[in-house]
Amino acid sequence: MVVSSQRIQMRRIIAAASLFAIAGASLLSMTASVEAARITNPVAVFSGIDKITGRITTFDVYIGETVQFGALQVTPRVCYSRDDTEAPKTDTFVEVDEITLDRKIRRIFTGWMFADSPGLNAVEHPVYDVWLNSCKAKSDLPPPDSAAKQ
């Protein structure tokens, strides 16, 4: 009787280990599919507000390009989004510099911005605020290389 209960105990342990192995494999495959769904985009779309005039401007910036918004220079380094089957998660790594009154350039922000949480890492400046709207594959504006050739 003792031998039989030990065998039953051993079978339960083996069955539990098998379930953990299957669950672990499923988790790994789900993680791989989430990483595969990330899309690298060539254009980041920002919005900025001029607090003096109250005007909000939306502007496209190609990755690696620097665009000036008021006294700020915005340079996105990457812009990631997800495909249509995933929950929208759009983020960019961006550097923002300020041109001071004595014409010096001072870095005021380096980091990640998230379109679904614009207040989390938006650039807050005494006169200008800038935040990420979205990423996209194409822009109506020509890329920086083709603009220089014209």
Backbone as ProteinMPNN parsed JSONL, in Angstrom:
{"seq_chain_A": "MVVSSQRIQMRRIIAAASLFAIAGASLLSMTASVEAARITNPVAVFSGIDKITGRITTFDVYIGETVQFGALQVTPRVCYSRDDTEAPKTDTFVEVDEITLDRKIRRIFTGWMFADSPGLNAVEHPVYDVWLNSCKAKSDLPPPDSAAKQ", "coords_chain_A": {"N_chain_A": [[0.812, -1.186, 0.0], [1.96, 1.242, 0.753], [3.896, 1.541, -1.205], [2.311, 1.847, -3.475], [0.995, 4.303, -2.934], [3.212, 5.977, -2.991], [3.907, 5.783, -5.672], [1.685, 6.976, -6.849], [1.959, 9.553, -5.804], [4.388, 10.24, -7.055], [3.598, 10.217, -9.745], [1.817, 12.368, -9.737], [3.574, 14.462, -9.224], [5.152, 14.36, -11.531], [3.176, 14.919, -13.437], [2.465, 17.539, -12.674], [4.905, 18.842, -13.125], [5.047, 18.551, -15.883], [2.862, 20.117, -16.677], [3.776, 22.66, -15.833], [5.96, 22.914, -17.538], [4.693, 23.02, -20.047], [3.153, 25.332, -19.699], [5.221, 27.198, -19.384], [6.476, 27.048, -21.904], [4.382, 28.006, -23.482], [4.203, 30.628, -22.52], [6.707, 31.631, -23.305], [6.418, 31.531, -26.108], [4.334, 33.361, -26.438], [5.592, 35.709, -25.576], [7.552, 35.979, -27.554], [5.901, 36.484, -29.757], [4.809, 38.955, -29.072], [7.072, 40.61, -29.105], [7.656, 40.396, -31.797], [5.621, 41.838, -32.923], [6.222, 44.512, -32.775], [6.72, 47.518, -34.492], [9.036, 49.321, -36.377], [9.204, 52.651, -37.167], [9.699, 55.242, -39.665], [8.974, 57.866, -39.194], [8.124, 60.215, -36.727], [5.374, 61.648, -35.054], [4.697, 64.637, -33.621], [3.174, 66.865, -31.23], [2.962, 70.249, -30.315], [2.707, 72.96, -28.035], [2.493, 76.426, -28.009], [2.693, 78.379, -25.373], [2.324, 81.071, -25.078], [0.822, 82.077, -27.265], [-1.124, 80.141, -27.343], [-1.405, 78.404, -29.384], [-1.579, 75.236, -30.888], [0.496, 73.001, -32.52], [0.962, 70.448, -34.879], [3.469, 68.281, -35.956], [5.558, 66.501, -38.259], [8.439, 64.465, -37.896], [11.29, 63.11, -39.236], [13.113, 60.151, -38.356], [16.141, 60.714, -36.746], [16.339, 63.221, -37.823], [16.429, 66.737, -37.156], [14.104, 69.002, -35.972], [12.923, 72.291, -35.634], [10.949, 73.731, -33.156], [9.632, 76.527, -32.166], [11.725, 77.72, -29.703], [12.833, 75.292, -29.337], [14.58, 72.317, -30.26], [13.849, 69.345, -31.761], [14.659, 65.969, -31.855], [14.004, 62.886, -32.872], [15.062, 59.539, -32.17], [14.29, 56.842, -32.446], [11.153, 55.32, -33.337], [8.527, 53.528, -32.281], [5.761, 51.404, -32.934], [2.774, 49.348, -32.739], [1.299, 46.551, -34.498], [-1.993, 46.403, -36.09], [-3.403, 44.409, -34.78], [-2.622, 44.358, -32.178], [-2.674, 45.913, -28.885], [-2.668, 49.469, -28.841], [0.486, 50.808, -28.604], [2.645, 53.216, -28.594], [5.791, 54.574, -28.878], [8.668, 56.686, -28.508], [12.142, 57.416, -28.654], [13.66, 60.313, -27.781], [15.468, 63.38, -28.226], [15.656, 66.586, -26.903], [16.522, 69.879, -27.381], [17.193, 73.177, -26.173], [17.352, 76.395, -27.532], [19.029, 78.948, -26.248], [18.676, 82.403, -25.116], [21.146, 83.612, -25.471], [22.058, 82.287, -27.669], [23.057, 79.712, -27.273], [23.081, 76.148, -27.204], [21.202, 73.989, -25.292], [20.689, 70.931, -23.742], [17.567, 69.779, -22.801], [15.936, 67.624, -22.493], [16.113, 64.122, -22.629], [15.023, 61.057, -23.524], [12.37, 58.576, -23.252], [9.222, 58.936, -24.818], [5.718, 58.489, -24.588], [2.917, 57.84, -26.489], [0.388, 57.063, -25.57], [0.383, 57.973, -22.984], [0.671, 60.97, -22.668], [1.299, 62.933, -20.778], [3.178, 61.785, -19.168], [5.984, 61.75, -19.945], [6.301, 64.189, -21.287], [7.768, 67.078, -22.828], [8.248, 69.772, -20.869], [8.372, 73.138, -20.884], [9.053, 76.582, -20.088], [7.784, 78.154, -22.073], [7.093, 76.458, -24.226], [5.54, 73.297, -24.816], [6.01, 69.891, -25.647], [4.89, 66.852, -27.064], [4.49, 63.328, -27.855], [2.524, 62.174, -30.531], [2.059, 60.077, -32.428], [3.448, 57.403, -34.45], [4.522, 56.903, -37.797], [4.579, 55.41, -41.103], [4.924, 56.893, -43.419], [5.295, 60.285, -44.591], [3.849, 63.417, -45.546], [5.72, 65.28, -46.025], [8.875, 65.584, -47.691], [11.618, 63.236, -47.214], [14.612, 64.086, -45.317], [16.999, 63.741, -46.9], [16.128, 63.768, -49.594], [15.03, 66.289, -49.718], [17.243, 67.935, -49.594], [18.418, 67.526, -52.047], [16.822, 68.819, -53.884]], "CA_chain_A": [[0.0, 0.0, 0.0], [2.856, 2.391, 0.809], [4.538, 1.621, -2.516], [1.298, 2.346, -4.39], [0.791, 5.735, -2.684], [4.416, 6.673, -3.46], [3.802, 5.86, -7.136], [0.665, 7.993, -7.141], [2.602, 10.835, -5.491], [5.38, 10.495, -8.103], [2.851, 10.549, -10.967], [1.294, 13.726, -9.569], [4.715, 15.378, -9.371], [5.506, 14.362, -12.957], [2.098, 15.614, -14.146], [2.598, 18.959, -12.362], [6.09, 19.334, -13.837], [4.679, 18.636, -17.301], [2.015, 21.299, -16.839], [4.631, 23.84, -15.727], [6.767, 22.988, -18.763], [3.799, 23.462, -21.126], [2.835, 26.735, -19.435], [6.431, 27.978, -19.662], [6.648, 27.108, -23.363], [3.351, 28.909, -23.992], [4.596, 31.981, -22.147], [7.813, 32.023, -24.177], [5.92, 31.787, -27.464], [3.578, 34.611, -26.398], [6.568, 36.786, -25.483], [8.163, 36.128, -28.87], [4.945, 37.099, -30.677], [4.68, 40.356, -28.697], [8.241, 41.304, -29.617], [7.591, 40.407, -33.252], [4.584, 42.767, -33.35], [6.722, 45.885, -32.707], [7.035, 48.061, -35.814], [9.924, 50.475, -36.379], [8.691, 53.617, -38.126], [10.656, 56.283, -40.034], [8.467, 59.204, -38.899], [7.44, 60.454, -35.452], [4.452, 62.776, -35.132], [4.656, 65.35, -32.344], [2.38, 68.08, -31.087], [3.573, 71.211, -29.415], [1.893, 74.132, -27.746], [3.125, 77.692, -27.659], [1.858, 78.828, -24.261], [2.065, 82.513, -25.212], [-0.278, 82.269, -28.213], [-2.116, 79.093, -27.17], [-1.491, 77.638, -30.635], [-1.061, 73.868, -30.898], [0.992, 72.63, -33.838], [1.346, 69.054, -35.065], [4.53, 68.251, -36.954], [6.235, 65.235, -38.527], [9.904, 64.519, -37.84], [11.925, 61.849, -39.613], [14.063, 59.638, -37.374], [17.48, 61.261, -36.945], [16.236, 64.6, -38.284], [16.146, 67.722, -36.111], [13.124, 70.008, -36.382], [12.81, 73.343, -34.63], [9.625, 74.181, -32.746], [9.924, 77.668, -31.313], [13.126, 77.709, -29.27], [13.208, 73.904, -29.078], [14.979, 71.449, -31.363], [13.358, 68.005, -31.452], [15.335, 64.947, -32.66], [13.67, 61.512, -32.477], [16.066, 58.528, -32.541], [13.504, 55.684, -32.888], [9.721, 55.467, -33.097], [7.947, 52.192, -32.342], [4.325, 51.224, -32.762], [2.373, 47.945, -32.82], [0.392, 46.342, -35.617], [-3.399, 46.64, -35.775], [-3.957, 43.339, -33.947], [-2.137, 44.549, -30.81], [-3.083, 47.139, -28.201], [-1.794, 50.552, -29.312], [1.594, 51.233, -27.752], [3.514, 53.993, -29.455], [6.803, 55.258, -28.088], [9.826, 57.198, -29.227], [13.26, 57.933, -27.877], [13.829, 61.645, -28.362], [16.335, 64.37, -27.583], [15.134, 67.938, -27.109], [17.45, 70.934, -26.987], [16.675, 74.535, -26.156], [18.265, 77.449, -27.973], [18.89, 80.001, -25.24], [18.712, 83.778, -25.631], [22.518, 83.93, -25.899], [22.307, 81.408, -28.814], [23.685, 78.452, -26.893], [22.163, 75.011, -27.243], [21.221, 73.294, -23.999], [19.812, 69.758, -23.724], [16.592, 69.849, -21.71], [15.243, 66.346, -22.343], [16.545, 62.928, -23.351], [14.31, 59.915, -22.961], [11.246, 57.969, -23.953], [7.885, 59.531, -24.764], [4.69, 57.491, -24.863], [1.729, 58.502, -27.027], [-0.801, 56.76, -24.765], [0.51, 58.706, -21.724], [1.411, 62.16, -23.074], [1.763, 63.712, -19.634], [4.199, 61.066, -18.426], [7.317, 62.235, -20.28], [6.252, 65.298, -22.231], [8.742, 68.132, -22.556], [7.594, 70.953, -20.311], [9.265, 74.284, -20.977], [8.254, 77.752, -19.696], [6.99, 78.684, -23.184], [6.671, 75.407, -25.147], [5.425, 71.903, -24.41], [6.036, 68.981, -26.797], [4.568, 65.476, -26.72], [4.368, 62.397, -28.974], [1.176, 61.775, -30.954], [2.047, 58.772, -33.079], [4.517, 57.078, -35.388], [3.931, 56.481, -39.061], [5.502, 54.9, -42.114], [5.135, 57.895, -44.469], [4.932, 61.653, -44.292], [3.632, 64.263, -46.72], [6.969, 66.01, -46.223], [9.941, 64.714, -48.22], [12.666, 62.922, -46.245], [15.681, 65.099, -45.316], [17.956, 63.55, -47.994], [15.553, 64.184, -50.873], [14.804, 67.729, -49.648], [18.529, 68.594, -49.844], [18.756, 67.375, -53.467], [15.969, 69.679, -54.718]], "C_chain_A": [[0.861, 1.259, 0.0], [3.504, 2.622, -0.541], [3.556, 2.231, -3.514], [1.061, 3.846, -4.182], [2.008, 6.551, -3.104], [4.384, 6.82, -4.978], [2.789, 6.925, -7.551], [1.248, 9.39, -6.911], [3.594, 11.22, -6.6], [4.688, 10.88, -9.41], [2.295, 11.972, -10.894], [2.407, 14.757, -9.751], [5.11, 15.494, -10.84], [4.452, 15.127, -13.757], [2.193, 17.126, -13.91], [3.792, 19.569, -13.089], [5.802, 19.48, -15.324], [3.821, 19.87, -17.572], [2.829, 22.586, -16.766], [5.474, 24.021, -16.989], [5.928, 23.498, -19.928], [3.458, 24.939, -20.938], [4.028, 27.633, -19.736], [6.675, 28.133, -21.147], [5.621, 28.049, -23.984], [3.709, 30.36, -23.704], [5.732, 32.485, -23.026], [7.327, 32.323, -25.587], [5.103, 33.061, -27.505], [4.522, 35.791, -26.332], [7.218, 37.031, -26.834], [7.201, 36.801, -29.833], [4.741, 38.578, -30.345], [5.866, 41.152, -29.235], [8.198, 41.408, -31.139], [6.587, 41.436, -33.753], [5.06, 44.222, -33.329], [7.161, 46.335, -34.093], [7.922, 49.285, -35.64], [9.477, 51.41, -37.5], [9.721, 54.695, -38.442], [10.224, 57.702, -39.651], [7.783, 59.215, -37.532], [6.578, 61.695, -35.607], [4.324, 63.378, -33.736], [3.613, 66.453, -32.398], [3.107, 68.971, -30.11], [2.633, 72.378, -29.202], [2.804, 75.304, -27.419], [2.221, 78.308, -26.6], [1.545, 80.32, -24.317], [0.844, 82.741, -26.105], [-1.408, 81.271, -28.013], [-2.269, 78.218, -28.403], [-0.851, 76.267, -30.469], [-0.706, 73.518, -32.334], [1.351, 71.15, -33.832], [2.37, 69.007, -36.184], [5.171, 66.874, -37.02], [7.737, 65.453, -38.453], [10.428, 63.137, -38.232], [12.934, 61.452, -38.537], [15.462, 60.149, -37.724], [17.488, 62.695, -37.433], [15.956, 65.513, -37.079], [15.212, 68.777, -36.678], [13.009, 71.024, -35.253], [11.348, 73.691, -34.414], [9.84, 75.298, -31.743], [11.398, 77.694, -30.979], [13.63, 76.295, -28.994], [13.61, 73.199, -30.37], [14.67, 70.012, -30.96], [14.002, 67.002, -32.412], [14.929, 63.556, -32.162], [14.747, 60.545, -32.972], [15.43, 57.229, -33.005], [12.038, 55.994, -32.623], [9.074, 54.107, -33.334], [6.436, 52.263, -32.183], [4.038, 49.725, -32.83], [1.436, 47.788, -34.011], [-1.056, 46.451, -35.137], [-4.02, 45.58, -34.877], [-3.575, 43.493, -32.484], [-2.749, 45.811, -30.189], [-2.138, 48.266, -28.627], [-0.77, 50.946, -28.255], [2.576, 51.929, -28.676], [4.497, 54.738, -28.585], [7.968, 55.677, -28.97], [10.904, 57.579, -28.227], [13.65, 59.24, -28.542], [14.797, 62.482, -27.543], [15.771, 65.747, -27.917], [16.139, 68.932, -26.536], [16.734, 72.274, -27.017], [17.752, 75.473, -26.682], [18.026, 78.628, -27.03], [18.979, 81.379, -25.889], [20.114, 84.192, -26.079], [23.009, 82.935, -26.958], [23.12, 80.15, -28.481], [22.623, 77.356, -26.915], [22.335, 74.21, -25.958], [20.218, 72.147, -24.045], [18.876, 69.854, -22.532], [15.833, 68.537, -21.506], [15.917, 65.286, -23.2], [15.795, 61.768, -22.724], [13.173, 59.449, -23.827], [9.989, 58.788, -23.75], [6.896, 58.461, -25.196], [3.418, 58.198, -25.309], [0.491, 58.243, -26.176], [-0.753, 57.398, -23.376], [1.279, 60.009, -21.978], [1.945, 62.99, -21.907], [2.908, 63.07, -18.88], [5.591, 61.621, -18.685], [7.262, 63.318, -21.349], [7.333, 66.306, -21.843], [7.962, 69.345, -22.077], [8.621, 72.058, -20.182], [8.438, 75.499, -20.558], [7.359, 78.295, -20.814], [6.397, 77.584, -24.054], [6.56, 74.057, -24.443], [5.394, 71.069, -25.684], [5.724, 67.582, -26.301], [4.391, 64.657, -27.994], [2.903, 62.098, -29.244], [1.158, 60.353, -31.477], [3.339, 58.567, -33.854], [3.839, 56.684, -36.684], [5.007, 56.121, -40.071], [5.829, 55.943, -43.18], [4.711, 59.262, -43.972], [4.669, 62.382, -45.603], [4.883, 65.08, -47.037], [8.024, 65.078, -46.809], [10.97, 64.408, -47.141], [13.813, 63.926, -46.36], [16.653, 64.955, -46.49], [17.409, 64.056, -49.324], [15.278, 65.678, -50.88], [16.099, 68.488, -49.968], [18.904, 68.547, -51.324], [17.977, 68.34, -54.351], [16.451, 71.094, -54.761]], "O_chain_A": [[0.534, 2.235, -0.675], [3.649, 3.764, -0.977], [3.956, 3.064, -4.328], [0.939, 4.585, -5.158], [1.861, 7.697, -3.53], [4.783, 7.854, -5.514], [3.02, 7.681, -8.495], [1.053, 10.294, -7.723], [3.638, 12.373, -7.031], [5.152, 11.781, -10.108], [2.308, 12.695, -11.89], [2.196, 15.803, -10.363], [5.372, 16.591, -11.334], [4.794, 15.897, -14.654], [2.02, 17.909, -14.845], [3.704, 20.681, -13.61], [6.264, 20.431, -15.955], [4.021, 20.576, -18.561], [2.601, 23.506, -17.551], [5.677, 25.143, -17.452], [6.399, 24.319, -20.715], [3.472, 25.71, -21.898], [3.858, 28.719, -20.288], [7.037, 29.214, -21.611], [5.942, 28.803, -24.903], [3.532, 31.225, -24.562], [5.723, 33.642, -23.448], [7.789, 33.285, -26.201], [5.157, 33.787, -28.497], [4.268, 36.802, -26.987], [7.415, 38.183, -27.221], [7.629, 37.613, -30.654], [4.519, 39.38, -31.252], [5.687, 42.249, -29.763], [8.654, 42.4, -31.706], [6.684, 41.872, -34.9], [4.349, 45.093, -33.83], [7.887, 45.621, -34.786], [7.609, 50.181, -34.856], [9.384, 50.996, -38.655], [10.537, 55.035, -37.585], [11.013, 58.64, -39.768], [6.972, 58.342, -37.22], [6.997, 62.678, -36.219], [3.897, 62.71, -32.794], [3.224, 66.913, -33.472], [3.78, 68.5, -29.193], [1.856, 72.737, -30.088], [3.758, 75.179, -26.652], [1.1, 78.715, -26.904], [0.602, 80.781, -23.673], [-0.058, 83.5, -25.751], [-2.53, 81.513, -28.458], [-3.167, 77.378, -28.459], [0.27, 76.146, -29.975], [-1.506, 73.713, -33.249], [1.971, 70.659, -32.889], [2.176, 69.615, -37.238], [5.315, 66.177, -36.015], [8.249, 66.485, -38.887], [10.055, 62.127, -37.635], [13.534, 62.31, -37.889], [15.907, 60.026, -38.865], [18.543, 63.329, -37.456], [15.323, 65.097, -36.109], [15.483, 69.371, -37.721], [12.999, 70.667, -34.075], [10.603, 73.918, -35.368], [10.194, 75.041, -30.593], [12.237, 77.69, -31.879], [14.731, 76.12, -28.473], [13.047, 73.456, -31.434], [15.166, 69.522, -29.945], [13.91, 67.156, -33.63], [15.444, 63.091, -31.145], [15.28, 60.716, -34.069], [15.982, 56.565, -33.882], [11.718, 56.833, -31.781], [9.075, 53.598, -34.455], [5.907, 53.063, -31.412], [4.962, 48.923, -32.965], [0.849, 48.763, -34.48], [-1.317, 46.574, -33.941], [-5.063, 45.825, -34.271], [-4.151, 42.821, -31.628], [-3.276, 46.667, -30.9], [-0.935, 48.042, -28.76], [-1.125, 51.363, -27.153], [3.264, 51.275, -29.459], [4.103, 55.451, -27.662], [8.214, 55.101, -30.03], [10.619, 58.004, -27.107], [13.939, 59.269, -29.738], [14.926, 62.311, -26.33], [15.45, 66.034, -29.07], [16.546, 68.841, -25.378], [15.793, 72.477, -27.784], [18.922, 75.355, -26.319], [16.949, 79.224, -27.024], [19.315, 81.5, -27.067], [20.256, 85.031, -26.968], [24.214, 82.752, -27.132], [23.797, 79.602, -29.351], [21.44, 77.601, -26.678], [23.439, 73.813, -25.586], [19.043, 72.353, -24.348], [19.321, 69.993, -21.392], [15.171, 68.348, -20.486], [16.249, 65.532, -24.36], [15.918, 61.522, -21.524], [13.024, 59.865, -24.976], [9.719, 59.275, -22.652], [7.193, 57.634, -26.058], [2.897, 59.055, -24.595], [-0.372, 59.114, -26.069], [-1.752, 57.369, -22.658], [2.425, 60.136, -21.547], [2.953, 63.68, -22.055], [3.545, 63.715, -18.047], [6.311, 61.934, -17.738], [8.115, 63.344, -22.236], [7.754, 66.376, -20.688], [7.118, 69.878, -22.798], [9.611, 71.928, -19.462], [7.213, 75.452, -20.664], [6.29, 78.839, -20.537], [5.295, 77.754, -24.577], [7.377, 73.719, -23.588], [4.818, 71.488, -26.689], [6.219, 67.161, -25.255], [4.172, 65.207, -29.073], [2.133, 61.808, -28.328], [0.358, 59.526, -31.04], [4.203, 59.442, -33.902], [2.713, 56.188, -36.677], [6.177, 56.474, -39.92], [6.9, 55.888, -43.784], [3.887, 59.39, -43.066], [5.204, 62.008, -46.646], [5.081, 65.516, -48.171], [8.064, 63.899, -46.458], [11.183, 65.224, -46.245], [13.969, 64.556, -47.405], [17.094, 65.969, -47.032], [18.126, 64.695, -50.094], [15.29, 66.291, -51.948], [16.05, 69.57, -50.552], [19.622, 69.421, -51.809], [18.419, 68.651, -55.457], [15.839, 71.935, -55.419]]}, "name": "protein", "num_of_chains": 1, "seq": "MVVSSQRIQMRRIIAAASLFAIAGASLLSMTASVEAARITNPVAVFSGIDKITGRITTFDVYIGETVQFGALQVTPRVCYSRDDTEAPKTDTFVEVDEITLDRKIRRIFTGWMFADSPGLNAVEHPVYDVWLNSCKAKSDLPPPDSAAKQ"}
